[in-house]
Amino acid sequence: MAQKIYINKNINKFNKKIQIDGDKSISIRALLFGSQAFGKSIIDNILLSDDIFNSIKCLKKLGIKILLKGKKCTIYGSGINGFKFKKKIYLDAGNSGTFARLILGLLIKTPYPIKLIGDKSLSRRDFGRIIEPLQKIGATFKFNKKKGLPLMILGSQFVNPIIYNENKGSAQCKSSVMLSSLNTPGETVIKAKKSRDHSERFFKYLGIPIRIKKNNAIDKIFISGQKNFKSFHYKIPSDPSSCAFFIVLTLLSKSSSLILKNVNLNDSRIGYIKILNKMGAKIKIRNLKKRYEEKIGDILVKSQKNLKKINCPPKLNSNLIDEFLILFLVAAKAKGVSIFRNLDELNKKESPRLKLGSKILNLMGVETELTSNSIKIYGNSDLKIKKKIVIEDYHKDHRVFMTSVVAGLVFGGNWIIKDVESFKSSFPSFLKIIKNLGIKFKLS
């Protein structure tokens, strides 16, 4: 029977330094690039979550030797085209949309059909957006009417570079085509709406030929394929998306402060910090440095009583797509009406997050106005909850779970949150860190 968490006490003040788990996006990319490099690659501080374990299992099925000891992962790659394709292979990506979409780009030359499957949540997500460009490169697919999982991919030995217009701001789709370009002759050109750029930075770090022309809305990426690259040693920084929950927990608590160490501060990942500071937070960055083409540093956050409404600039949406739910809690505590627009992509994640975010706020007594792609939140700076709230039927979305836990700790009330196991796909030490802050809750 699935566990539940019970929260019925407000958080006490705390002043701590913590280290959040390794970045999930970078951990998965490091595994994929390690599988294509020549020689032994070492990944330190890899995230030990279900998404990573499933990614490793899939790569092993493709003939890649991987050893995992604690948070140290060693990968033995044989270069581009180093996968050992066999008949009747199926790959189970579990809940990881990042791995599922990116691995398709590396399967562009499989001589045998490979079946890709996932859990119920991942199976509902749209894969049509990546099927289309990979078909143009040369792959053949079999899929259901909704273009979700399961699907079958059959590659070709005659793949060709393409010009790809990525207009949704999907780093996963962009990255999948980038990885496919490793196997194609000539130059692949990607015109991509702004999104996370970890893949581009990995290409630069590994010396893979890449040029990027940037303007305000579009990045134009040029990649020369069929260039082998050497193995590497990479230490994964802390995940900024996971940090967001503890930043907001601190911000909305009383007389508290928190330092989060060695965090990935890539500009495409910290849009939520910019928004929080616009709302009156005073979040500071310290010890900023550059490693592996990524910015890394420490984050200092303190409690803040007077928070302001926000009319969130849609141009920042792709930089905080995973943090909107936790930002909604800040808007609930802010003075005035906050507006978040152009959120179509939010309902295409692990769950219909926009709808669920509004539902949770309504359960808390916060008024919202919801459309198919926007939300208005009527903040209440004196918000306190004195009733029972049950969170269930949320597709086991880890971010819904963690947002609900933070809400219960800072706003009061008696909370029962079901499907506790959900957070293990992305942030397995979430509850352990909460305990280390001196916060009490009950599991059963």
C-alpha positions in Angstrom: 0.0 0.0 0.0 1.3 3.5 -0.9 2.6 5.6 1.9 1.1 8.9 3.0 2.7 11.9 4.7 0.9 13.7 7.5 1.8 17.3 8.3 0.1 19.2 11.1 2.7 21.4 12.6 4.2 24.6 11.2 7.9 24.8 10.6 10.2 26.1 13.3 12.9 28.7 12.4 16.2 27.3 11.1 19.6 28.6 10.0 21.5 25.9 8.0 23.8 25.1 5.1 22.7 22.2 2.9 23.8 20.3 -0.2 21.1 19.4 -2.6 21.2 16.2 -4.8 23.0 16.3 -8.2 21.4 17.9 -11.2 19.1 15.5 -12.9 19.3 17.1 -16.4 23.1 17.0 -16.3 23.3 13.6 -14.8 21.3 12.1 -17.6 23.3 14.0 -20.3 26.6 12.9 -18.7 25.5 9.2 -19.0 24.5 9.7 -22.6 27.7 11.5 -23.6 29.8 9.0 -21.6 28.2 6.2 -23.7 29.4 7.8 -26.9 32.9 8.9 -25.8 36.0 6.9 -26.3 37.4 5.4 -23.1 36.5 5.5 -19.4 34.4 8.5 -18.3 33.8 9.2 -14.6 30.8 11.1 -13.2 31.0 12.2 -9.6 28.0 13.3 -7.5 25.6 11.7 -10.0 22.0 11.9 -8.9 20.9 8.6 -7.3 17.2 8.7 -8.3 14.9 6.3 -10.1 15.2 8.3 -13.4 19.0 7.8 -13.3 18.8 4.1 -12.4 16.4 3.5 -15.3 18.7 5.4 -17.6 21.7 3.2 -16.6 19.7 0.0 -17.1 18.7 1.1 -20.6 22.3 2.0 -21.6 23.5 -1.4 -20.3 20.9 -3.1 -22.6 22.7 -1.3 -25.4 26.0 -2.9 -24.5 27.5 -0.1 -22.5 29.5 -1.1 -19.4 28.6 1.1 -16.4 29.7 0.7 -12.8 28.0 2.6 -10.0 29.6 2.9 -6.6 27.9 5.4 -4.3 27.6 8.7 -6.2 30.5 7.8 -8.5 29.6 6.4 -11.9 32.1 5.0 -14.4 31.2 4.5 -18.0 33.2 2.6 -20.6 32.4 4.0 -24.0 33.5 2.8 -27.5 32.8 6.1 -29.3 30.0 7.1 -31.7 28.3 4.0 -33.0 29.4 2.2 -29.9 26.0 0.7 -29.0 25.7 -3.0 -29.4 22.3 -3.4 -31.1 20.5 -6.7 -30.6 17.2 -8.1 -31.7 14.1 -7.6 -29.5 15.5 -5.0 -27.2 13.1 -2.9 -25.2 14.1 0.1 -23.1 12.1 1.2 -20.1 12.6 4.9 -19.3 10.3 4.8 -16.3 9.3 8.4 -15.6 12.1 10.1 -17.3 11.0 12.2 -20.3 14.6 13.6 -20.6 16.1 10.1 -21.1 13.3 8.8 -23.3 13.4 11.7 -25.8 17.2 12.1 -25.8 18.0 8.4 -26.3 15.9 8.3 -29.4 18.4 10.7 -31.0 21.2 8.2 -30.3 19.2 5.3 -31.8 19.0 6.9 -35.2 21.1 4.0 -36.7 19.7 1.0 -34.9 19.5 -1.9 -37.5 16.8 -3.6 -35.4 13.5 -2.2 -34.1 13.8 -1.0 -30.5 10.8 -0.6 -28.3 10.7 2.3 -25.9 8.3 2.2 -22.9 7.7 4.1 -19.7 5.4 4.4 -16.7 1.8 5.5 -16.9 2.7 9.2 -16.5 5.5 9.2 -19.2 3.3 7.1 -21.6 0.8 10.0 -21.6 3.3 12.5 -22.8 3.7 13.8 -26.3 6.4 12.1 -28.4 5.1 13.4 -31.7 7.2 16.5 -31.3 10.5 14.4 -31.5 9.2 11.7 -33.9 8.8 14.3 -36.7 12.4 15.6 -36.9 13.9 12.1 -36.4 11.8 10.8 -39.2 13.3 13.5 -41.5 16.8 12.4 -40.4 16.0 8.8 -41.5 14.4 6.9 -38.6 11.1 4.9 -38.9 8.6 4.8 -36.1 5.6 2.8 -35.1 3.4 4.5 -32.5 -0.2 4.8 -31.2 -2.7 7.4 -32.2 -1.7 9.7 -29.4 2.0 9.5 -30.3 2.9 8.5 -26.8 4.6 5.4 -25.4 5.1 2.6 -26.2 6.7 3.3 -29.5 9.1 1.5 -31.8 12.1 3.0 -33.6 14.0 1.5 -36.5 17.1 3.4 -37.6 18.8 3.7 -41.0 22.4 3.5 -42.1 21.7 6.4 -44.5 20.9 9.2 -42.1 21.2 12.8 -43.2 21.6 16.2 -41.4 18.5 18.4 -41.4 17.4 22.0 -40.7 15.2 21.8 -37.6 12.9 24.5 -36.3 12.2 23.9 -32.6 9.5 26.4 -31.7 8.1 25.1 -28.4 11.1 25.8 -26.2 11.7 22.1 -25.5 15.3 21.4 -24.5 14.5 17.7 -24.7 13.5 17.9 -28.4 16.4 20.2 -29.3 18.9 17.9 -27.4 17.6 14.8 -29.1 18.3 16.2 -32.6 21.7 17.4 -31.4 22.6 13.9 -30.3 21.3 12.4 -33.5 23.7 14.8 -35.4 26.7 13.0 -33.9 25.9 10.2 -36.4 25.1 12.3 -39.4 27.5 13.5 -42.1 27.6 17.2 -42.9 26.1 20.0 -40.8 22.9 19.9 -38.8 21.2 23.3 -38.2 18.8 23.8 -35.4 16.8 27.0 -35.0 15.6 26.7 -31.4 13.4 28.8 -29.2 15.2 29.7 -26.0 15.4 26.7 -23.5 17.8 25.0 -21.2 21.2 24.8 -22.9 23.1 22.0 -21.0 23.5 20.0 -24.2 25.2 22.9 -26.0 27.5 23.4 -23.0 28.4 19.7 -23.0 29.2 19.8 -26.7 31.6 22.7 -26.0 33.2 21.1 -23.0 33.9 17.9 -24.9 35.2 19.7 -28.0 32.5 18.5 -30.3 32.2 21.0 -33.3 29.4 23.4 -32.5 28.6 27.0 -33.4 25.8 29.0 -31.8 24.4 32.3 -33.0 22.1 33.9 -30.5 19.5 36.6 -30.6 16.7 37.6 -28.3 14.2 34.8 -29.1 16.1 32.1 -31.2 19.4 30.3 -30.9 20.8 29.1 -34.2 22.9 26.0 -33.6 25.3 24.5 -36.2 26.8 21.0 -35.5 29.3 19.0 -37.6 28.6 15.3 -37.2 30.7 12.1 -37.2 33.4 13.6 -34.9 34.6 11.3 -32.1 35.4 12.7 -28.7 37.4 11.6 -25.7 36.2 10.4 -22.3 35.8 12.9 -19.5 35.6 13.4 -15.7 32.6 15.5 -14.6 31.4 16.4 -11.1 27.7 17.1 -11.1 26.5 20.3 -9.3 23.4 20.5 -7.2 20.0 20.7 -9.1 18.6 24.2 -9.1 15.1 22.9 -9.7 15.3 20.8 -6.5 16.8 23.9 -4.7 13.7 25.9 -5.5 11.6 24.0 -3.0 13.9 24.8 -0.1 14.4 28.4 -1.2 10.6 28.9 -1.1 10.4 27.0 2.2 12.9 29.4 3.7 11.4 32.4 2.1 7.9 31.7 3.5 9.1 30.6 7.0 9.7 32.8 10.0 13.2 34.1 11.0 15.1 31.5 8.9 18.0 31.5 6.5 19.6 28.9 4.3 22.7 28.5 2.3 22.6 26.0 -0.6 26.1 24.9 -1.7 27.5 24.2 -5.2 24.4 24.8 -7.2 24.1 24.8 -11.0 23.4 28.5 -11.8 23.0 28.2 -15.6 21.0 31.2 -16.7 18.5 28.9 -18.4 17.7 27.3 -15.0 17.4 30.2 -12.5 14.5 32.2 -14.0 12.6 31.5 -10.8 15.3 33.3 -8.7 14.8 36.4 -10.9 11.0 36.2 -10.4 11.3 35.7 -6.6 13.6 38.7 -6.3 11.1 40.8 -8.3 8.5 39.7 -5.7 10.6 41.1 -2.9 12.9 38.2 -2.0 16.5 39.0 -1.4 18.2 35.9 -2.8 22.0 36.3 -3.2 24.5 34.3 -5.2 28.0 33.8 -3.7 31.3 32.1 -4.7 30.3 32.1 -8.4 32.7 30.1 -10.7 32.7 28.3 -14.0 33.2 24.6 -14.5 32.5 22.4 -17.5 31.1 25.5 -19.3 28.5 25.8 -16.5 28.1 28.5 -13.8 28.2 27.0 -10.3 27.9 28.8 -6.9 26.1 29.1 -3.6 22.7 30.5 -2.9 21.8 32.5 0.2 18.1 33.0 1.0 16.4 34.5 4.1 12.8 34.7 5.3 10.8 37.6 3.8 7.6 39.0 5.2 6.5 41.5 2.6 6.1 39.8 -0.8 4.8 41.5 -3.9 2.6 40.4 -6.7 4.1 39.5 -10.1 3.0 39.8 -13.7 5.4 37.1 -14.8 7.1 37.9 -18.2 6.3 34.9 -20.5 9.7 35.2 -22.1 11.1 33.6 -18.9 8.7 30.7 -19.0 11.2 28.2 -20.5 13.7 29.1 -17.7 11.3 28.2 -14.9 9.0 25.6 -16.4 9.6 23.2 -13.5 9.3 25.8 -10.8 5.9 27.3 -11.5 4.1 25.2 -8.9 6.3 26.3 -6.1 6.1 30.0 -7.4 2.3 29.7 -7.1 2.7 29.3 -3.3 4.7 32.5 -3.1 2.0 34.3 -5.2 -0.6 33.0 -2.7 1.3 34.7 0.1 2.1 37.9 -1.8 0.0 41.1 -1.6 -2.1 41.6 -4.7 -3.0 39.6 -7.8 -0.2 37.7 -9.6 -0.5 36.7 -13.3 1.2 33.8 -15.1 0.6 33.4 -18.8 1.4 31.2 -21.8 1.7 28.1 -19.7 0.6 25.5 -22.3 3.7 23.4 -21.7 2.9 23.2 -18.0 0.0 20.8 -18.7 2.3 18.6 -20.9 4.7 17.6 -18.0 4.2 14.6 -15.7 0.7 15.8 -14.9 -1.6 18.6 -15.9 0.3 20.9 -13.5 -1.5 24.1 -14.2 -4.8 22.6 -13.3 -3.4 20.8 -10.3 -1.6 23.9 -9.1 -4.9 25.9 -9.2 -6.7 23.0 -7.4 -4.2 23.0 -4.6 -4.5 26.7 -4.1 -8.3 26.5 -4.0 -8.1 23.8 -1.4 -5.9 26.2 0.6 -8.6 28.9 0.3 -6.8 30.9 -2.3 -8.9 32.4 -5.1 -7.7 31.7 -8.7 -8.9 32.4 -12.2 -7.8 29.7 -14.6 -7.7 29.4 -18.4 -6.2 26.7 -20.6 -2.8 28.4 -20.4 -2.9 31.1 -17.7 -3.7 31.6 -14.0 -4.4 34.6 -11.8 -3.7 34.2 -8.1 -5.3 36.4 -5.6 -2.6 36.6 -2.8 -3.3 36.9 0.9 -0.3 38.0 3.0 -2.1 36.8 6.1 -2.9 33.3 4.7 -3.2 30.7 7.4 -4.8 27.3 7.0 -6.8 25.7 9.8 -8.5 22.8 8.0 -7.8 19.3 6.7 -6.4 19.1 3.2 -6.0 15.8 1.3 -3.7 15.7 -1.8 -4.4 12.7 -4.1 -5.0 11.7 -7.7 -2.1 13.9 -9.0 -0.6 11.3 -11.4 2.3 10.7 -8.8 3.9 13.9 -10.1 7.0 14.5 -7.8 6.7 18.3 -8.1 3.1 18.3 -7.0 4.0 16.2 -4.0 7.0 18.4 -3.0 5.0 21.6 -3.5 2.2 20.2 -1.3 4.7 19.4 1.5 6.1 22.9 1.4 2.6 24.4 1.6 1.7 22.2 4.6 4.8 23.3 6.4 4.5 27.0 5.9 0.8 27.7 5.9 -0.5 25.3 8.6 -3.5 23.0 8.6 -3.7 19.2 8.7 -2.4 17.8 5.4 -2.5 14.3 4.1 -0.4 13.8 1.0 -0.6 10.5 -0.8 1.9 8.6 -3.0 5.0 9.5 -1.0 7.2 7.4 -3.3 6.7 9.9 -6.2 9.6 12.2 -5.3 12.1 9.4 -5.7 12.2 9.8 -9.4 14.0 13.2 -9.2 14.9 14.1 -5.6 15.3 11.1 -3.3 16.8 13.0 -0.3 13.9 15.5 -0.2 12.4 14.3 3.0 15.7 13.5 4.6 16.9 17.1 4.1 13.6 18.4 5.6 14.2 16.2 8.7 17.7 17.6 8.9 16.2 21.1 9.1 14.5 20.0 12.3 11.0 19.6 10.7 8.7 16.9 12.0 6.1 15.0 10.0 4.6 11.5 10.0 4.8 8.7 7.4 2.5 5.7 7.3 
